Amino acid sequence: MTDSNALEALFPGPRRVVLSAIFSEPDRWWTVPELAGRAGVQPASLRQHIVMLREGGMIREKQDEDGPNAYRADPECPIFDELRSIVAKLAPKSRSSQTILVVEDQPATAQITRILLESWGYRVLEARGGVEALGIYDQCDGAIDLLLTDVIMPGMNGPQLAEELLNRNPELRIVYMSGYPSDELKDRANAFLPKPFNPASLSKMIRKELDRPAVRRINHS
């Protein structure tokens, strides 16, 4: 039985997702939204499984009066070493080499987005607008896998930036984010993330775009 099948047999479904995240970084404390974001699911769908794992002695809980409860691997778990070894073997090798360019003119939104993406193992570059983003892209010699851009920005907007970068690399993944969706945008975009978004929807959208086969697209003029 492979490690993947062993983990599936022992802990099917959401419990396996929680274990995979927690035992990938056994010294880190995770909140429920962080675990849900890592898994690409809604927080509510994980809560009962987190309780079961805690009661089963797999994970520990830390209660914080000023913030949400957090969870981490329990080093006293009888199969702590085995779980950590299995998760290490199953961890994706390519995620750490994937680079995302985040373009957002609101500093608070940009910071939160960057923290989330980096917590999931991505390399993140950040720009406050289209012109700055073009400069960063050119400095990286095209070594960017996905553009996550706001739509409405001063000067060059998101679709204009995407067209410029697609001229440089037609296989670049594009994800738009905005609180003001439009039919024109939906026609242009491979993916659209409405604001405000939660960690789960961000994680799921980014992973979906990076995992899909590369397709050369014809730009809209």
C-alpha positions in Angstrom: 0.0 0.0 0.0 1.4 3.4 -1.0 1.7 6.2 1.6 -1.1 8.0 -0.1 -3.4 5.0 0.2 -2.3 4.4 3.8 -3.3 8.0 4.8 -6.5 7.7 2.9 -7.4 4.4 4.6 -6.6 5.7 8.1 -8.1 9.2 7.7 -10.5 9.6 4.8 -11.8 12.9 3.5 -11.4 16.2 5.4 -9.5 14.6 8.3 -6.8 13.6 5.9 -6.6 17.2 4.6 -6.2 18.6 8.1 -3.5 16.1 9.0 -1.6 16.7 5.8 -1.5 20.4 6.5 -0.7 20.2 10.2 2.0 17.5 9.9 3.6 19.2 7.0 4.7 21.9 9.5 4.4 20.2 12.9 5.8 23.1 14.9 3.3 25.6 13.5 0.0 26.6 15.1 -2.9 26.8 12.5 -6.2 28.5 12.8 -9.3 26.9 11.2 -9.5 29.5 8.4 -5.8 28.9 7.6 -6.4 25.1 7.4 -9.5 25.7 5.3 -7.5 28.0 3.0 -4.8 25.4 2.7 -7.4 22.8 1.8 -9.5 25.0 -0.5 -12.7 24.3 1.5 -15.0 26.3 3.8 -14.0 26.4 7.5 -17.3 25.0 8.6 -16.6 21.7 6.8 -13.5 21.1 8.8 -14.5 21.9 12.4 -16.0 18.5 13.3 -13.0 16.7 11.9 -10.6 18.9 13.8 -12.5 18.1 17.0 -12.3 14.4 16.3 -8.5 14.6 15.6 -8.0 16.5 18.8 -10.0 14.1 20.9 -8.1 11.2 19.2 -4.8 12.7 20.4 -3.5 13.6 16.9 -3.5 17.3 17.4 -3.3 19.9 20.2 -5.5 22.9 20.7 -4.4 26.3 22.0 -7.1 28.7 23.2 -6.5 32.4 22.9 -8.7 34.9 24.7 -7.7 37.6 22.1 -8.0 35.5 19.0 -9.2 32.3 17.4 -8.2 28.9 18.7 -5.2 27.3 17.0 -4.1 23.7 16.3 -0.8 21.9 15.8 0.5 18.4 15.7 0.8 16.6 19.0 4.3 15.3 19.4 3.1 12.8 22.0 0.8 11.2 19.4 1.9 7.5 19.2 2.1 7.7 15.4 3.6 11.2 15.3 6.8 10.2 13.4 4.9 7.9 11.0 2.4 10.7 10.1 5.1 13.3 9.7 7.1 10.9 7.4 4.0 10.1 5.3 3.0 13.7 4.8 6.6 14.7 3.9 6.6 12.1 1.2 3.3 13.3 -0.2 4.1 17.0 -0.1 4.0 18.6 -3.6 7.5 19.4 -4.8 6.6 22.0 -7.3 4.6 24.5 -5.2 7.7 26.2 -3.6 9.0 27.0 -7.1 5.8 28.6 -8.3 5.8 32.4 -8.4 2.7 34.6 -8.2 2.7 38.3 -9.0 0.1 40.1 -6.9 -1.0 43.5 -8.2 -3.2 45.5 -5.8 -3.2 49.2 -5.0 -4.8 48.8 -1.6 -1.9 48.0 0.9 -4.0 46.1 3.4 -5.5 43.8 0.8 -2.1 43.2 -0.8 -0.5 42.4 2.5 -3.2 39.9 3.6 -3.1 38.2 0.2 0.6 37.9 0.3 0.6 36.4 3.8 -1.9 33.8 2.7 -0.1 32.8 -0.5 3.3 32.6 1.2 1.8 30.5 4.1 0.8 28.0 1.4 4.3 27.8 0.0 4.2 30.1 -3.0 6.8 32.7 -3.9 5.1 36.0 -4.0 6.0 39.3 -5.8 4.0 42.4 -5.1 3.2 45.5 -7.1 0.9 48.5 -6.4 0.0 49.1 -10.0 0.3 48.0 -13.6 3.5 49.9 -14.6 5.3 48.6 -11.5 4.1 45.1 -12.3 5.5 45.2 -15.8 8.9 46.3 -14.4 8.9 43.4 -11.9 7.9 40.9 -14.6 10.7 42.0 -16.9 13.2 41.9 -14.1 12.3 38.3 -13.4 12.8 37.5 -17.1 9.3 36.0 -17.2 9.8 33.6 -14.3 6.2 34.2 -13.0 3.6 31.5 -13.2 0.4 33.4 -12.3 -0.8 37.0 -12.3 -3.3 37.8 -9.5 -4.5 41.4 -10.3 -7.1 43.8 -9.1 -9.3 45.1 -12.0 -9.8 48.7 -11.1 -6.5 50.6 -10.5 -5.2 54.1 -11.2 -3.5 54.3 -14.6 -3.2 50.9 -16.1 -6.1 48.6 -15.0 -6.0 44.9 -14.6 -7.2 43.8 -18.0 -4.7 46.2 -19.7 -1.9 44.8 -17.6 -3.0 41.2 -18.4 -2.9 42.0 -22.1 0.6 43.4 -21.8 1.9 40.3 -20.0 0.1 37.9 -22.3 1.9 39.5 -25.2 5.1 38.5 -23.4 3.9 35.1 -22.3 0.6 33.7 -23.8 0.6 30.8 -21.3 0.7 33.0 -18.2 -2.2 32.2 -15.8 -4.4 35.2 -15.0 -6.7 35.6 -12.0 -8.7 38.8 -11.7 -10.1 40.0 -8.4 -12.6 42.8 -7.9 -15.7 43.9 -6.1 -17.2 45.1 -9.4 -17.6 42.2 -11.8 -18.7 42.8 -15.4 -19.7 40.8 -18.5 -16.7 42.1 -20.4 -14.4 40.9 -17.6 -15.9 37.5 -17.5 -15.3 37.2 -21.2 -11.6 38.1 -20.8 -10.8 36.2 -17.6 -9.8 32.6 -17.1 -10.7 33.1 -13.5 -12.4 35.7 -11.4 -12.3 36.1 -7.6 -15.0 38.5 -6.2 -14.0 40.7 -3.3 -14.1 40.3 -0.4 -12.8 36.7 -0.7 -12.0 34.2 2.0 -8.8 32.1 2.3 -10.6 29.0 1.0 -11.8 30.6 -2.2 -8.4 32.2 -2.9 -6.5 28.9 -2.3 -8.9 26.9 -4.5 -8.9 29.4 -7.4 -5.1 29.8 -7.4 -4.5 26.0 -7.3 -7.1 25.4 -10.0 -5.4 27.8 -12.4 -1.9 26.6 -11.7 -2.9 23.0 -12.2 -4.8 23.3 -15.4 -2.9 22.5 -18.7 -1.3 25.5 -20.3 -3.2 26.9 -23.2 -2.0 29.7 -25.6 -4.8 32.3 -25.7 -5.7 34.9 -28.3 -5.8 38.3 -26.6 -8.8 40.6 -26.9 -8.0 43.9 -28.5 
